[in-house]
Amino acid sequence: MRTIGKMKLQIVSNLFSPDELAGASLYTDLAVYLRDAGHDVRVTTTFSYYPAWQLSPEDHGIGVREEEIQGIPVRRVSMHVPQRPSGKGRMLSDLSFLWSLLRRGRFHNWQPDAVLTALPMLSQCLAQRFLYGFRGIPRLIIVQDFVVEAALELGILRIPGAAGLLHAIQRWALRSAKTITTISPIMLEKLKSQVGSDRRLLLIPNWIHQSLQAEIDKQGAKEHPRKSLRLFYAGNLGVKQGLPDFLTQFKSAGVSDIGWHLDIFGGGGEAAKIKEAAADIPGICLGSVLDEPSYVSHLLNTSACLVTQRSGIGANFLPSKLLPALATATPVLAVCDLSSPLAVEVIDGRFGEVVEPGNSEALKSCLDRWKRNPEMLNHMSKNAKIRAKIYHRDAVLPLYEQELRRLVSASTKSRQF
């Protein structure tokens, strides 16, 4: 029996460097980590488009391209990128990516020992049913987002009578994996109810990628006095974040009248709506996606990090922007449903407060309380620093390597008999 040392590992992800935000940073970092651990890592992805939802001019009309990113072989295949990420546009993206993966997703004359991919891109999970056929290659799927539920509950996707079929497809896609992981306890319970007990289901949290952690360590070594009465939001400006609705809540609460300011930096499908909503609200500053040094500097200097979720999102995801806030010991204002994974994490960790979407009085009361008693923020900052240890790269990424070794070892044994 072959000793499991160096593994051949394929990562399938629609987001990968030079994409920014969301899974792009995480899966690029995971590939680098596994490569540095001595494994033969290759990545199948599409052409860079995120968070602008726009291809570079040189990528239009190209079906496939092979290149290297940080010494890792990358195979890019085409995917439809809609001008606006609507429900139908996203569905077309999924279908086109599935078709490209089936036709061109494999590397020539190379077969992996295991494949790792992730939801929310349903197509890359569904492709695992077909990518290597009946060759017995084990798969690991990371559930970052229950995409079908999110699309239906938020009204992103409106197809009468399609809910049952879409749920069945998602379940079938997830069950293509021997191991399925997810990122919060509530999401793990949801996963168990959907997939069944005959798959290995694990909780492995997200992490802060290497370059961001290095920047946090570098800047965090110096003293950073936090600005008074300043909220900071940075990241994806999409539908599920619900920022246009939050700006209505912010204006209605009149918190700018008591001295609070809000900085919003990012990119995404809702950027135009956010700009329009913020036009007549004093105290709001808008900007584009920040580079890592600027992002870390803002976190270290702000009063609190704002993390929003549109109402009704349920137990479908946990925002990754929460983790850099914890690593920089930044208090968190979470605007989300009280039953959401985000709310539970903030309450359990005691590093911030939770306000329900649309509740202007609660928002004003919270920010007024923080203004009158800044020591509350200092206490939350200390708790954030403690909580951050759970999400450190050195604590999380070895768990993925360990699970991939287990999968490959079990697959090797089964082929022996």
NULOVEX-912954 format. One record per residue (C-alpha): residue number from 1; z, x, y. Coordinates in nm, 4 decimals. Each point is the difference from the previous one (the first is absolute). Layout:
+--------+----------+----------+----------+
! kolmar !       zz !       xx !       yy !
+--------+----------+----------+----------+
!    NUM !        Z !        X !        Y !
...
+--------+----------+----------+----------+
//
This chain:
+--------+----------+----------+----------+
! kolmar !       zz !       xx !       yy !
+--------+----------+----------+----------+
!      1 !   0.0000 !   0.0000 !   0.0000 !
!      2 !  -0.0941 !   0.1319 !   0.3441 !
!      3 !   0.2894 !   0.1100 !   0.2196 !
!      4 !  -0.0091 !  -0.1922 !   0.3273 !
!      5 !  -0.0298 !   0.2701 !   0.2611 !
!      6 !  -0.2939 !  -0.0078 !   0.2365 !
!      7 !  -0.1359 !  -0.3546 !   0.0238 !
!      8 !  -0.3372 !  -0.1269 !   0.1153 !
!      9 !   0.0832 !  -0.2783 !   0.2445 !
!     10 !  -0.2296 !  -0.2342 !   0.1897 !
!     11 !   0.1217 !  -0.1908 !   0.3056 !
!     12 !  -0.2052 !  -0.3033 !   0.1037 !
!     13 !   0.0766 !  -0.1085 !   0.3556 !
!     14 !  -0.2059 !  -0.1686 !   0.2711 !
!     15 !   0.2045 !   0.1973 !   0.2561 !
!     16 !   0.0055 !   0.3783 !   0.0028 !
!     17 !  -0.0167 !   0.2801 !   0.2558 !
!     18 !  -0.1352 !   0.0026 !   0.2708 !
!     19 !   0.1076 !  -0.3681 !   0.0143 !
!     20 !   0.3291 !  -0.0488 !   0.1814 !
!     21 !   0.3057 !  -0.2228 !  -0.0471 !
!     22 !   0.0913 !  -0.2217 !  -0.2964 !
!     23 !  -0.0891 !   0.1318 !  -0.3444 !
!     24 !  -0.2323 !   0.2700 !   0.1315 !
!     25 !   0.2840 !   0.2384 !   0.0822 !
!     26 !   0.1939 !  -0.0845 !  -0.3158 !
!     27 !  -0.2793 !   0.0448 !  -0.2540 !
!     28 !  -0.1341 !   0.3111 !   0.1666 !
!     29 !   0.3504 !   0.1444 !  -0.0176 !
!     30 !   0.0474 !  -0.1087 !  -0.3629 !
!     31 !  -0.3267 !   0.1699 !  -0.0955 !
!     32 !   0.1118 !   0.3201 !   0.1761 !
!     33 !   0.3399 !  -0.0122 !  -0.1703 !
!     34 !  -0.1516 !  -0.0406 !  -0.3474 !
!     35 !  -0.2518 !   0.2756 !   0.0714 !
!     36 !   0.2773 !   0.2336 !   0.1137 !
!     37 !   0.1863 !  -0.0836 !  -0.3224 !
!     38 !  -0.2905 !   0.1548 !  -0.1875 !
!     39 !  -0.2024 !  -0.3042 !  -0.1055 !
!     40 !  -0.3751 !  -0.0564 !   0.0175 !
!     41 !  -0.0122 !  -0.2819 !   0.2560 !
!     42 !  -0.3113 !  -0.1850 !   0.1095 !
!     43 !  -0.0347 !  -0.2968 !   0.2325 !
!     44 !  -0.2472 !  -0.2874 !   0.0121 !
!     45 !   0.0000 !  -0.1761 !   0.3350 !
!     46 !  -0.2366 !  -0.1497 !   0.2561 !
!     47 !  -0.1223 !   0.1343 !   0.3315 !
!     48 !   0.2592 !   0.0293 !   0.2752 !
!     49 !   0.0408 !  -0.3226 !   0.2038 !
!     50 !   0.3707 !  -0.0655 !   0.0632 !
!     51 !   0.1726 !  -0.1100 !   0.2242 !
!     52 !  -0.3017 !  -0.0621 !   0.2256 !
!     53 !  -0.1856 !  -0.1974 !  -0.2712 !
!     54 !  -0.3099 !   0.1959 !   0.0916 !
!     55 !  -0.2084 !   0.2567 !  -0.1865 !
!     56 !  -0.1073 !   0.3236 !   0.1625 !
!     57 !  -0.3720 !   0.0001 !   0.0912 !
!     58 !  -0.0798 !   0.2670 !  -0.2598 !
!     59 !   0.1455 !  -0.2162 !  -0.2794 !
!     60 !  -0.2146 !  -0.3107 !   0.0541 !
!     61 !  -0.2378 !  -0.0672 !  -0.2876 !
!     62 !   0.1422 !   0.2735 !  -0.2259 !
!     63 !   0.0697 !  -0.1076 !  -0.3588 !
!     64 !   0.2001 !   0.2969 !  -0.1265 !
!     65 !   0.1166 !   0.3406 !   0.1202 !
!     66 !   0.2093 !   0.2704 !  -0.1631 !
!     67 !   0.2155 !   0.2320 !   0.2093 !
!     68 !   0.3350 !   0.1768 !   0.0032 !
!     69 !   0.3068 !  -0.0956 !   0.2022 !
!     70 !   0.2711 !   0.2664 !   0.0025 !
!     71 !  -0.1562 !   0.1491 !  -0.3124 !
!     72 !   0.0007 !  -0.3349 !  -0.1871 !
!     73 !  -0.3350 !  -0.1305 !  -0.1314 !
!     74 !  -0.0729 !  -0.3339 !   0.1665 !
!     75 !  -0.2731 !  -0.2417 !  -0.1019 !
!     76 !  -0.0821 !  -0.2512 !   0.2737 !
!     77 !  -0.1846 !  -0.3201 !  -0.0913 !
!     78 !  -0.1265 !  -0.2688 !   0.2345 !
!     79 !   0.1952 !  -0.3095 !   0.1022 !
!     80 !  -0.0862 !  -0.2803 !   0.2380 !
!     81 !   0.2068 !   0.0352 !   0.3170 !
!     82 !   0.0007 !  -0.3219 !   0.2058 !
!     83 !  -0.0008 !   0.0107 !   0.3780 !
!     84 !   0.3062 !  -0.2257 !  -0.0052 !
!     85 !   0.2413 !   0.0132 !  -0.2988 !
!     86 !  -0.0011 !  -0.3767 !  -0.0638 !
!     87 !   0.0716 !  -0.1577 !  -0.3372 !
!     88 !  -0.3655 !  -0.0243 !  -0.0987 !
!     89 !  -0.0675 !   0.3478 !   0.1357 !
!     90 !   0.2796 !   0.1470 !  -0.2078 !
!     91 !  -0.1244 !  -0.1810 !  -0.3081 !
!     92 !  -0.3464 !   0.1464 !   0.0514 !
!     93 !   0.1609 !   0.3436 !   0.0371 !
!     94 !   0.1838 !  -0.0479 !  -0.3275 !
!     95 !  -0.3102 !  -0.1155 !  -0.1865 !
!     96 !  -0.2160 !   0.2803 !   0.1358 !
!     97 !   0.2629 !   0.2637 !  -0.0816 !
!     98 !   0.0366 !  -0.1383 !  -0.3532 !
!     99 !  -0.3770 !   0.0230 !  -0.0505 !
!    100 !  -0.0088 !   0.3576 !   0.1333 !
!    101 !   0.2934 !   0.1086 !  -0.2168 !
!    102 !  -0.1607 !  -0.1402 !  -0.3127 !
!    103 !  -0.3298 !   0.1725 !   0.0760 !
!    104 !   0.1158 !   0.3273 !   0.1504 !
!    105 !   0.3775 !   0.0289 !  -0.0261 !
!    106 !   0.0142 !   0.2625 !  -0.2746 !
!    107 !  -0.0443 !   0.3747 !   0.0363 !
!    108 !  -0.2863 !   0.1467 !  -0.2048 !
!    109 !   0.1024 !   0.1927 !  -0.3135 !
!    110 !   0.3688 !  -0.0539 !   0.0688 !
!    111 !   0.2433 !  -0.2506 !  -0.1460 !
!    112 !   0.3589 !  -0.0447 !   0.1217 !
!    113 !   0.3124 !  -0.0095 !  -0.2108 !
!    114 !   0.1340 !  -0.2780 !   0.2246 !
!    115 !  -0.1137 !  -0.2070 !   0.2972 !
!    116 !   0.2187 !  -0.1058 !   0.2930 !
!    117 !  -0.0958 !  -0.2729 !   0.2451 !
!    118 !   0.1662 !  -0.2562 !   0.2259 !
!    119 !   0.0069 !  -0.3596 !   0.1142 !
!    120 !  -0.0740 !  -0.1377 !   0.2727 !
!    121 !  -0.3672 !   0.0877 !  -0.0631 !
!    122 !  -0.0512 !  -0.2397 !  -0.2899 !
!    123 !  -0.3391 !   0.1460 !  -0.0939 !
!    124 !   0.1352 !   0.3450 !  -0.0842 !
!    125 !   0.2591 !  -0.1569 !  -0.2309 !
!    126 !  -0.2530 !  -0.2331 !  -0.1584 !
!    127 !  -0.2377 !   0.2925 !  -0.0554 !
!    128 !   0.2529 !   0.1523 !  -0.2410 !
!    129 !  -0.1064 !  -0.2598 !  -0.2547 !
!    130 !  -0.3469 !   0.1511 !  -0.0061 !
!    131 !  -0.0026 !   0.3493 !   0.1535 !
!    132 !   0.0578 !   0.1807 !  -0.3302 !
!    133 !  -0.0533 !  -0.2912 !  -0.2345 !
!    134 !   0.1863 !   0.0293 !  -0.3269 !
!    135 !   0.0727 !   0.3722 !   0.0195 !
!    136 !   0.3769 !  -0.0462 !  -0.0072 !
!    137 !   0.0642 !   0.1677 !   0.3344 !
!    138 !   0.3396 !  -0.1161 !   0.1336 !
!    139 !   0.0261 !  -0.1401 !   0.3519 !
!    140 !   0.2784 !  -0.0226 !   0.2543 !
!    141 !  -0.0258 !  -0.2589 !   0.2779 !
!    142 !   0.2174 !   0.0081 !   0.3113 !
!    143 !   0.0561 !  -0.3433 !   0.1551 !
!    144 !   0.0292 !   0.0607 !   0.3728 !
!    145 !  -0.0935 !  -0.3546 !   0.0927 !
!    146 !  -0.0526 !  -0.3237 !  -0.1913 !
!    147 !  -0.3384 !  -0.0467 !   0.1597 !
!    148 !  -0.0918 !  -0.3440 !  -0.1364 !
!    149 !   0.3289 !  -0.1579 !   0.1067 !
!    150 !  -0.0129 !   0.1638 !   0.3408 !
!    151 !  -0.3569 !  -0.1151 !   0.0641 !
!    152 !   0.0715 !  -0.3580 !  -0.1071 !
!    153 !   0.3402 !  -0.0378 !   0.1666 !
!    154 !  -0.1196 !   0.1425 !   0.3310 !
!    155 !  -0.3203 !  -0.2028 !  -0.0013 !
!    156 !  -0.2154 !   0.3139 !  -0.0011 !
!    157 !  -0.1925 !  -0.1414 !  -0.2951 !
!    158 !  -0.0889 !  -0.3688 !  -0.0081 !
!    159 !  -0.1951 !  -0.0998 !  -0.3106 !
!    160 !   0.0911 !  -0.3488 !  -0.1290 !
!    161 !   0.1157 !   0.0046 !  -0.3608 !
!    162 !  -0.0246 !   0.3784 !  -0.0354 !
!    163 !   0.3722 !   0.0856 !  -0.0027 !
!    164 !   0.0467 !  -0.0391 !  -0.3754 !
!    165 !  -0.3062 !   0.2067 !  -0.0814 !
!    166 !   0.0948 !   0.2772 !   0.2434 !
!    167 !   0.3536 !   0.0201 !  -0.1394 !
!    168 !  -0.1407 !   0.0221 !  -0.3524 !
!    169 !  -0.2386 !   0.2793 !   0.1003 !
!    170 !   0.2808 !   0.1925 !   0.1694 !
!    171 !   0.2216 !  -0.0331 !  -0.3078 !
!    172 !  -0.2843 !   0.1080 !  -0.2302 !
!    173 !  -0.0718 !   0.2985 !   0.2235 !
!    174 !   0.3655 !   0.1089 !   0.0058 !
!    175 !   0.0306 !  -0.0339 !  -0.3760 !
!    176 !  -0.2724 !   0.2618 !  -0.0419 !
!    177 !   0.2783 !   0.2560 !   0.0594 !
!    178 !   0.2587 !   0.1247 !  -0.2468 !
!    179 !   0.2414 !   0.0645 !   0.2876 !
!    180 !   0.0272 !  -0.1929 !   0.3254 !
!    181 !   0.2277 !   0.1100 !   0.2815 !
!    182 !   0.0951 !  -0.1670 !   0.3257 !
!    183 !   0.1955 !   0.0941 !   0.3099 !
!    184 !   0.2952 !  -0.2385 !   0.0465 !
!    185 !   0.2483 !  -0.1843 !  -0.2242 !
!    186 !  -0.1238 !  -0.3428 !   0.1113 !
!    187 !  -0.3613 !   0.0979 !  -0.0700 !
!    188 !   0.1046 !   0.1265 !  -0.3438 !
!    189 !   0.1467 !  -0.3398 !  -0.0877 !
!    190 !  -0.3204 !  -0.1655 !   0.1169 !
!    191 !  -0.2044 !   0.2420 !  -0.2078 !
!    192 !   0.2041 !  -0.0801 !  -0.3113 !
!    193 !  -0.0636 !  -0.3711 !   0.0452 !
!    194 !  -0.3742 !   0.0524 !   0.0349 !
!    195 !  -0.0853 !   0.2696 !  -0.2525 !
!    196 !   0.2379 !  -0.0677 !  -0.2876 !
!    197 !   0.2374 !   0.2204 !  -0.1945 !
!    198 !  -0.2498 !   0.1900 !  -0.2165 !
!    199 !  -0.0872 !   0.2529 !   0.2707 !
!    200 !   0.2163 !   0.2826 !   0.1325 !
!    201 !   0.1114 !  -0.1149 !   0.3468 !
!    202 !   0.1775 !   0.2433 !   0.2313 !
!    203 !   0.1394 !   0.0212 !   0.3509 !
!    204 !  -0.1199 !   0.3181 !   0.1732 !
!    205 !   0.0276 !  -0.0160 !   0.3786 !
!    206 !  -0.2510 !   0.1292 !   0.2514 !
!    207 !   0.0598 !   0.3343 !   0.1645 !
!    208 !  -0.0732 !   0.1970 !   0.3169 !
!    209 !  -0.3027 !   0.2215 !  -0.0538 !
!    210 !   0.0285 !   0.3774 !   0.0238 !
!    211 !  -0.1454 !   0.0739 !   0.3425 !
!    212 !   0.1949 !  -0.2821 !   0.1641 !
!    213 !   0.3243 !   0.1124 !  -0.1636 !
!    214 !  -0.0645 !   0.3557 !   0.1185 !
!    215 !  -0.0551 !  -0.1251 !   0.3565 !
!    216 !   0.3191 !  -0.2074 !  -0.0167 !
!    217 !   0.1964 !   0.3024 !  -0.1216 !
!    218 !  -0.1494 !   0.2169 !   0.2746 !
!    219 !   0.0644 !  -0.2339 !   0.2900 !
!    220 !   0.3251 !  -0.1336 !  -0.1406 !
!    221 !   0.1538 !   0.3461 !   0.0188 !
!    222 !   0.0183 !  -0.0405 !   0.3778 !
!    223 !   0.2096 !  -0.2393 !   0.2057 !
!    224 !  -0.1859 !  -0.3170 !   0.0986 !
!    225 !   0.1713 !  -0.2327 !   0.2483 !
!    226 !  -0.1269 !  -0.3521 !  -0.0677 !
!    227 !  -0.1474 !  -0.2022 !   0.2823 !
!    228 !   0.2002 !  -0.3017 !   0.1000 !
!    229 !  -0.1289 !  -0.3526 !  -0.0705 !
!    230 !  -0.3250 !   0.1074 !  -0.1693 !
!    231 !  -0.1623 !  -0.1545 !  -0.3082 !
!    232 !  -0.2765 !   0.1854 !  -0.1841 !
!    233 !  -0.2633 !  -0.1344 !  -0.2403 !
!    234 !  -0.2643 !   0.2209 !  -0.1622 !
!    235 !  -0.2405 !  -0.0620 !  -0.2857 !
!    236 !  -0.2418 !  -0.2577 !  -0.1254 !
!    237 !  -0.0782 !  -0.2936 !   0.2294 !
!    238 !  -0.0965 !  -0.2497 !  -0.2684 !
!    239 !   0.0505 !  -0.3666 !  -0.0775 !
!    240 !   0.3081 !   0.0395 !  -0.2174 !
!    241 !   0.1871 !   0.1872 !   0.2731 !
!    242 !  -0.0188 !  -0.3059 !   0.2253 !
!    243 !   0.0234 !   0.1950 !   0.3252 !
!    244 !  -0.1822 !  -0.2559 !   0.2178 !
!    245 !   0.2613 !  -0.2579 !  -0.1026 !
!    246 !   0.2782 !   0.2486 !   0.0662 !
!    247 !  -0.1302 !   0.0630 !   0.3514 !
!    248 !   0.0252 !  -0.3739 !   0.0669 !
!    249 !   0.3584 !   0.0168 !  -0.1258 !
!    250 !   0.0683 !   0.3085 !   0.2133 !
!    251 !  -0.1314 !  -0.1736 !   0.3114 !
!    252 !   0.1867 !  -0.3241 !  -0.0713 !
!    253 !   0.3257 !   0.1891 !  -0.0519 !
!    254 !  -0.0369 !   0.1633 !   0.3404 !
!    255 !   0.1348 !   0.3302 !  -0.1320 !
!    256 !  -0.2016 !   0.1969 !   0.2528 !
!    257 !   0.2151 !  -0.1737 !   0.2638 !
!    258 !   0.3087 !   0.1712 !  -0.1434 !
!    259 !  -0.1684 !   0.3395 !   0.0108 !
!    260 !  -0.1600 !   0.0445 !  -0.3429 !
!    261 !  -0.3434 !   0.1615 !  -0.0377 !
!    262 !  -0.2342 !  -0.0004 !  -0.2989 !
!    263 !  -0.2495 !   0.2713 !  -0.0982 !
!    264 !  -0.2716 !  -0.0968 !  -0.2520 !
!    265 !  -0.2279 !   0.2654 !  -0.1499 !
!    266 !  -0.2487 !  -0.0549 !  -0.2807 !
!    267 !  -0.3294 !  -0.1425 !  -0.1122 !
!    268 !  -0.1287 !  -0.2824 !  -0.2151 !
!    269 !  -0.1533 !  -0.3444 !  -0.0129 !
!    270 !   0.2439 !  -0.1650 !   0.2425 !
!    271 !  -0.0263 !   0.2611 !   0.2762 !
!    272 !  -0.2090 !  -0.2201 !   0.2310 !
!    273 !   0.2398 !  -0.2956 !  -0.0380 !
!    274 !   0.2968 !   0.2228 !   0.0732 !
!    275 !  -0.1621 !   0.1359 !   0.3144 !
!    276 !  -0.0691 !  -0.3531 !   0.1200 !
!    277 !   0.3514 !  -0.1221 !  -0.0827 !
!    278 !   0.1637 !   0.2959 !   0.1759 !
!    279 !  -0.2064 !  -0.0255 !   0.3188 !
!    280 !   0.2475 !  -0.2174 !   0.1919 !
!    281 !   0.3268 !   0.1296 !  -0.1502 !
!    282 !   0.1855 !   0.2610 !   0.2078 !
!    283 !   0.1495 !   0.3019 !  -0.1687 !
!    284 !  -0.2613 !   0.0452 !  -0.2745 !
!    285 !  -0.2011 !   0.3184 !  -0.0499 !
!    286 !  -0.2973 !   0.0038 !  -0.2423 !
!    287 !  -0.1596 !   0.3070 !  -0.1531 !
!    288 !  -0.2194 !   0.1174 !  -0.2881 !
!    289 !   0.1029 !   0.1648 !  -0.3281 !
!    290 !   0.2308 !   0.2964 !   0.0622 !
!    291 !  -0.0293 !   0.3409 !  -0.1590 !
!    292 !   0.3016 !   0.1029 !  -0.2073 !
!    293 !   0.1777 !   0.2158 !   0.2626 !
!    294 !  -0.0272 !  -0.2800 !   0.2589 !
!    295 !   0.1064 !  -0.2631 !  -0.2533 !
!    296 !   0.3112 !   0.1926 !  -0.0984 !
!    297 !   0.0813 !   0.0761 !   0.3637 !
!    298 !  -0.0143 !  -0.3706 !   0.0890 !
!    299 !   0.2251 !  -0.0912 !  -0.2941 !
!    300 !   0.2571 !   0.2620 !   0.0939 !
!    301 !   0.0064 !  -0.1097 !   0.3627 !
!    302 !  -0.0067 !  -0.3786 !  -0.0273 !
!    303 !   0.2991 !  -0.2343 !  -0.0136 !
!    304 !  -0.1228 !  -0.1820 !  -0.3099 !
!    305 !  -0.3055 !  -0.0366 !  -0.2220 !
!    306 !  -0.1580 !  -0.3454 !  -0.0114 !
!    307 !  -0.1274 !  -0.1131 !  -0.3429 !
!    308 !  -0.1612 !  -0.3440 !  -0.0110 !
!    309 !  -0.1258 !  -0.2334 !  -0.2707 !
!    310 !  -0.1728 !  -0.3286 !   0.0510 !
!    311 !   0.2037 !  -0.2970 !  -0.1185 !
!    312 !  -0.0850 !  -0.1229 !  -0.3483 !
!    313 !  -0.0916 !   0.3377 !  -0.1447 !
!    314 !   0.2692 !  -0.0388 !  -0.2673 !
!    315 !   0.0790 !   0.2787 !  -0.2449 !
!    316 !  -0.3467 !   0.1489 !   0.0162 !
!    317 !   0.0539 !   0.3410 !   0.1603 !
!    318 !   0.2416 !   0.2434 !   0.1663 !
!    319 !  -0.1386 !   0.1704 !   0.3134 !
!    320 !  -0.0398 !   0.3759 !  -0.0399 !
!    321 !   0.0682 !   0.0525 !   0.3721 !
!    322 !   0.3656 !  -0.0664 !  -0.0807 !
!    323 !   0.0363 !   0.3387 !  -0.1712 !
!    324 !  -0.0769 !   0.2345 !   0.2940 !
!    325 !   0.2487 !  -0.2015 !   0.2053 !
!    326 !   0.2687 !   0.0748 !  -0.2574 !
!    327 !  -0.0971 !   0.3682 !  -0.0238 !
!    328 !   0.0353 !   0.0374 !   0.3780 !
!    329 !   0.3292 !  -0.1941 !  -0.0026 !
!    330 !  -0.1564 !  -0.2670 !   0.2198 !
!    331 !   0.1626 !  -0.3471 !   0.0009 !
!    332 !  -0.2283 !  -0.2824 !  -0.1107 !
!    333 !  -0.0678 !  -0.3415 !   0.1484 !
!    334 !  -0.1591 !  -0.1967 !  -0.2847 !
!    335 !  -0.1746 !  -0.3236 !   0.0958 !
!    336 !  -0.0601 !  -0.1697 !  -0.3336 !
!    337 !   0.1083 !  -0.2788 !  -0.2330 !
!    338 !   0.3580 !   0.0432 !  -0.1170 !
!    339 !  -0.1078 !  -0.0136 !  -0.3659 !
!    340 !  -0.2574 !   0.2794 !   0.0321 !
!    341 !   0.0378 !   0.3483 !  -0.1550 !
!    342 !   0.0086 !   0.1443 !   0.3513 !
!    343 !   0.2930 !  -0.2190 !   0.1059 !
!    344 !   0.1928 !   0.0756 !  -0.3180 !
!    345 !  -0.0522 !   0.3746 !   0.0468 !
!    346 !   0.1146 !  -0.0068 !   0.3642 !
!    347 !   0.3061 !  -0.2095 !  -0.0790 !
!    348 !   0.0981 !   0.2046 !  -0.3074 !
!    349 !  -0.0480 !   0.3306 !   0.1817 !
!    350 !   0.1705 !  -0.1185 !   0.3233 !
!    351 !  -0.2387 !   0.2046 !   0.2115 !
!    352 !  -0.1254 !  -0.2851 !   0.2160 !
!    353 !  -0.0073 !  -0.3724 !   0.0566 !
!    354 !  -0.2274 !  -0.2793 !  -0.1193 !
!    355 !  -0.1440 !  -0.2717 !   0.2254 !
!    356 !  -0.2112 !  -0.2806 !  -0.1395 !
!    357 !  -0.3564 !  -0.0379 !   0.1363 !
!    358 !  -0.0198 !  -0.2514 !   0.2831 !
!    359 !   0.3728 !  -0.0027 !   0.0725 !
!    360 !  -0.0029 !   0.1099 !   0.3639 !
!    361 !   0.3686 !  -0.0672 !   0.0555 !
!    362 !   0.0991 !   0.2214 !  -0.2924 !
!    363 !  -0.2271 !   0.2771 !   0.1277 !
!    364 !   0.1491 !  -0.0145 !   0.3482 !
!    365 !   0.3538 !  -0.0146 !  -0.1378 !
!    366 !  -0.0580 !   0.3057 !  -0.2187 !
!    367 !  -0.1515 !   0.2129 !   0.2747 !
!    368 !   0.2608 !  -0.1102 !   0.2523 !
!    369 !   0.2733 !   0.0960 !  -0.2467 !
!    370 !  -0.1589 !   0.3425 !  -0.0519 !
!    371 !  -0.0226 !   0.0478 !   0.3765 !
!    372 !   0.3658 !  -0.0822 !   0.0556 !
!    373 !   0.1243 !   0.1991 !  -0.2992 !
!    374 !  -0.2191 !   0.3092 !  -0.0583 !
!    375 !   0.2548 !   0.1343 !  -0.2476 !
!    376 !  -0.1452 !  -0.2544 !  -0.2464 !
!    377 !  -0.3277 !   0.1919 !   0.0069 !
!    378 !   0.1805 !   0.3283 !  -0.0623 !
!    379 !   0.1659 !  -0.1466 !  -0.3082 !
!    380 !  -0.3338 !  -0.1332 !  -0.1282 !
!    381 !  -0.1557 !   0.3407 !   0.0580 !
!    382 !   0.2565 !   0.1652 !  -0.2288 !
!    383 !  -0.0638 !  -0.2590 !  -0.2705 !
!    384 !  -0.3764 !   0.0516 !   0.0302 !
!    385 !   0.0414 !   0.3715 !  -0.0632 !
!    386 !   0.2005 !  -0.0711 !  -0.3152 !
!    387 !  -0.2521 !  -0.2569 !  -0.1276 !
!    388 !  -0.2934 !   0.2367 !   0.0550 !
!    389 !   0.1020 !   0.2154 !  -0.2979 !
!    390 !  -0.1254 !  -0.2686 !  -0.2392 !
!    391 !  -0.3517 !   0.0350 !   0.1385 !
!    392 !  -0.0294 !   0.3769 !   0.0245 !
!    393 !  -0.3169 !   0.1465 !  -0.1531 !
!    394 !   0.2006 !   0.2356 !  -0.2213 !
!    395 !   0.1881 !  -0.2955 !  -0.1485 !
!    396 !  -0.2983 !  -0.2296 !  -0.0580 !
!    397 !  -0.3100 !   0.1954 !  -0.1007 !
!    398 !   0.1525 !   0.1669 !  -0.3095 !
!    399 !   0.0497 !  -0.3523 !  -0.1352 !
!    400 !  -0.3765 !  -0.0592 !   0.0056 !
!    401 !  -0.0735 !   0.3292 !  -0.1741 !
!    402 !   0.2666 !  -0.0787 !  -0.2594 !
!    403 !  -0.1480 !  -0.3439 !  -0.0680 !
!    404 !  -0.3551 !   0.1365 !  -0.0253 !
!    405 !   0.1211 !   0.2573 !  -0.2533 !
!    406 !   0.1646 !  -0.2761 !  -0.2001 !
!    407 !  -0.3216 !  -0.2037 !   0.0026 !
!    408 !  -0.2172 !   0.2921 !  -0.1090 !
!    409 !   0.2481 !   0.1020 !  -0.2698 !
!    410 !   0.0142 !  -0.3551 !  -0.1415 !
!    411 !  -0.3791 !  -0.0252 !   0.0072 !
!    412 !  -0.0361 !   0.3330 !  -0.1800 !
!    413 !   0.2441 !  -0.1083 !  -0.2708 !
!    414 !  -0.1804 !  -0.3315 !  -0.0537 !
!    415 !  -0.3292 !   0.1835 !  -0.0532 !
!    416 !   0.1663 !   0.2188 !  -0.2622 !
!    417 !   0.0579 !  -0.2996 !  -0.2264 !
+--------+----------+----------+----------+
//
